[in-house]
Amino acid sequence: MGFVLRIKTWLLSVVVSLQAGGADLDRPVLYAVYGSDLIVRLKKIYRHPGRDGPDGVLVVALHGRNPAYIECRFIDRGAQLRCEAFDVDYPPQRDIGSRQVSALIEAGLKKAGYWRDAAGRAVFTYEIMPDSGVWGGASVVILNPLIDVFGARPGSDIDIIAPLAPERDEAAIEQQKQEQ
């Protein structure tokens, strides 16, 4: 499924770029291709009774030259969504708890709203209250560091891994777009 999404993203970026006179439109293209899918999957995970278990995670992984991933899970019995950014390929090959990140990456993640955790690990956290009704904000929080810090572009190899919401549900995504 990742290859098909990369082709859709690339085609959409070409069409939008031609219409906009070549303006930088990577962000809106990636939001259009991945944003609704992330919203639908997060809602499924949130409603699932196993969301607080080990499978209640959503990972958006960028593969390639600057690999990175964002891992999100609900905490406090679903009261918050915590997303952490990692500057390694997914799945990590070793313990990343002690990994140091460059000052440039740390500055970019801080600008995107991610900060070091209390233990000082190279983990960056962003919390969203689920009652805010802004699930689209969660997709932005997930995609922004991948775009701004790690260089995700249309055509990038991006995977979405969510054991409790494993499939891209096109019908649910279309319904979500109509509700917005």
Secondary structure, 3 states (H helix, E strand, C coil): CHHHHHHHHHHHHHHHHHHCCCCCCHHHHHHHHHHHHHHHHHHHHHHCCCCCCCCCEEEEEEECCCCEEEEEEEECCCCEEEEEEECCCCCCCCCCCCCCCCHHHHHHHHHCCCEECCCCCCCEEEEECHHHCCHHHHHHHHHHHHHHCCCCCCCCEEEEECCCCCCCCHHHHHHHHHHC
